Amino acid sequence: MAKLLALSCWRNLSPRPHYPSMPKYPKGQPATTVEELSDSTALFSVVGMTCAACAGSVEKAVKRLPGIREAIVDVLNNRAHVIFYPSFVNEETIREAIEDAGFEALLLTDATHEKSVQVCRIQIKGMTCTSCSSTLESALQALHGVLEARVGLATEEAQVHYNPTLLTPNHILQAIEDSGFEAALISLSEDLTKIDLHVDGAVTDDAAMKLIQDSLRTLPGVLAVDFTAELSKISVSYKPDVTGPRNLISVIEQPGNGNFKAKIYPTEEGQRDSHRRQETRQYYKSFLWSLVFTIPVFLTSMVFMYVPGIKEALDAKIVNMLTVGEVARWLLSTPVQFVLGWRFYSGSYKSLRRGSANMDVLIALGTNAAYFYSVYSVLRAATSPHFEGNDFFETSAMLISFILLGKYLEILAKGKTSDAIAKLMNLTPDTAVLLTLDGDGNVAGEEEIDSRLVQKNDVIKVAPGAKVASDGFVVWGQSHVNESMITGESRPVAKRKGDTVIGGTVNENGVLHVKATRVGSESALSQIVRLVESAQMAKAPVQKFADRISRYFVPLVIVISFSTWLAWFLAGRYHAYPESWIPSSMDSFELALQFGISVMVIACPCALGLATPTAVMVGTGVGASQGVLIKGGQALESAHKVNCIVFDKTGTLTVGKPVIVRTELLTKMVLREFYELVAATEVNSEHPLAKAVVEYAKKFRNEENPSWAEARDFVSITGHGVKATVHNKEIMVGNKSLLADHNIPIPVAAEEMLAEAEKMAQTGILVSVNGKVAGVIAVSDPLKPGAQEVISILKSMKIKSIMVTGDNFGTASSIAREVGIENVIAEAKPDQKAEKVKELQASGYTVGMVGDGINDSPALVAADVGMAIGAGTDIAIEAADIVLMKSNLEDVITAIDLSRKTFSRIRLNYVWALGYNLLGIPIAAGALFPSTRFRLPPWIAGAAMAASSVSVVCCSLLLKYYRRPRKLHNLEIRGITVESSSTGI
């Protein structure tokens, strides 16, 4: 676990599949011919990938071509990196293969440039419904140089992948503003090694600032320096391995540069929170001001008309039939319509200008119809001695007031959907205690500094009860650290010298000295935040349903509204209904107008647009707090359909820390000499069994880190074992297949030992020296506690469990019987694991794959949902759709259950949003009026529309109270835990 979350192996949490390549040369061509050829490299931008499965499809399509040496696909950056032999295939053929797989591909000319694709995140103001986000997404996608654009309505952000040689962030911002929205840059992919510093002093002195910039540029590790005079801000890009923020500040403050002081500039996240608070305050103030005008309008039109004395005063004539009440309502409603309601006019104009219609158009049309008809009525009453008109000023004023209230509540609720990210970001402490060490490594002094000033290789003191300031490892002291806020693991984890710690976790007792290894944006916490943010931006496939509806929703509602008015107007004109149906306060035209306006304002595209993204935001946030990192809506949607799970054995069902339980020598050799040869061979392997052998061999040396003999001609044969030459002896360590492939006979005694080991669920390792079997090593990898119960719970959830392993059949069968798995596939190579997954998919199963190693990554990519055990390799983690951070098997159940709960919430949201519109629009159109005389006044229709959006967001927010299935709590009550600090998992 510590290995994962210290990110000693995490390079990036993006789903980036890397798995052993298919044949490197075309069929029919000898390998030697190809090896003599020179290879070439091509970099493609691939548009349309949404998950690891898409990346796997692209990778497989490319690797099927002849002459492909390697293909690596990065789904988050939308890139495919291909190494190929030009004699057999060219870039155009590769590009066509990618497009044949269903994706758009573009060859990037500068394949060697690491930043040929960049990602920027942009904050967007002014989006009101899914029509806005869809239109803006299309506008961004149309920009030359944009590879992919995602716009999130719930997050109010855009994530744009673009080619920096063709486009700059400023062009993207301008395109957004040209579409009628406000845009602010949040971050660039290059910001990972960038810091903004605020400089106090004579910043207007050009000479002094030039001197500072020149001084910073000469500092080793500094890549670029930019100065913004208006903000007194210096932006520095640097290499964190070479320098850090304290070095930059000391250069700025050195006496030769003048009397300047520097500090870290306020973070962008703080600015984003400030924007949300400011928007909330604006809507709140607008709503309060609207009440100041709307309440008197409501009272004069609906209450005071029944109060003697006041009624007569309001009905007093001013000019002809114009009354005091009408003038008062006109004066009071006008500021609401044109000042407080200006945002709807502005939004409508921008929406129509870009060729679409959104919720603002409906509100503007509805309120304008009510307001301007009322103005017409008032003016006609003023010019006619006989016309007694009725005004609907209260309709427009109350409608705008209720919509402002609804938007205020909606923004409050939407803010809470990102609470999980806010909590994660607040875990980092504000300060850290920096230790100064003397030449002997003893503490010479300590200083409290801003935690953002911590640099790589700093030694930080962590007192009891304090938070760890950065990722690192313990160099002195011992304690217990509470990692629940990062991993969800409730029990404090013991830490001593050499153990890794995670930034943001809490030291329980004892003082620790921690050497920082990953700081700032490289830390585990920062990468988790970025993954969750990226997941919340990624659309679930079910969101396409709402997007399709949004394109036609508003125009359709306008047509229905006009048709409603026309139908009721013609019916009244030609006396198709009794005159007694018409309320005494209006005529048939006004009744028809009320029905038309009600239809216009009750329809709510916002509820449809928010149904999926708000639930995905809350679901992924809750998953992160439970130690389950879900990489977007696609993974969530697929996980709830899973009905078959394929488990790897080593490190997944078992602890993954094998131990040597028995050694039998079949030749005259001292045990120490035997293990010297074996350890020298296995020390070059990353396999868990190899590490167990090396660890056991250390006992014969009585040294913590012994140096082993040189192993020449080392070869690792996937799925079989290893071989090398040690002390001029040819050593082979592996299974029976390895020895059989090299025609080495296996003695009967060795066969009997292997059979005995398999019966006891142990793995037998054969060791040959110079072509003869010298010994057999029996290795035991104990089951993870609770594995049997987890498989039993999956059965009760009607989910089939299968075990696929590279281990021998006997050992695999014993383990499977112990946990309750009936279907076992043993001695499977990585590509065979992936093939089994495909077979299950072809049989109609939705397959989840749970694994932890490099050899599992092809199957993780092939599966509908890949779940990587958190303590596994970085390749497995990158290939997976879901990362189980605690390495607990029970979290497989949590991930599936959470996805099911999330999608039941999405369904409920859609049922409510669609049901509301399907029921509300006919009622607003007067469907119940002929039989019940019930009609929906426009202001009530507007209130219902505002309430529908708020209710959808609140429905999604209920996911925040998600609790794991009770069956998992029963495991804990019975004392079964899955994580053990003693095993290092």
Disulfide bonds with the S-S distance in Angstrom:
none
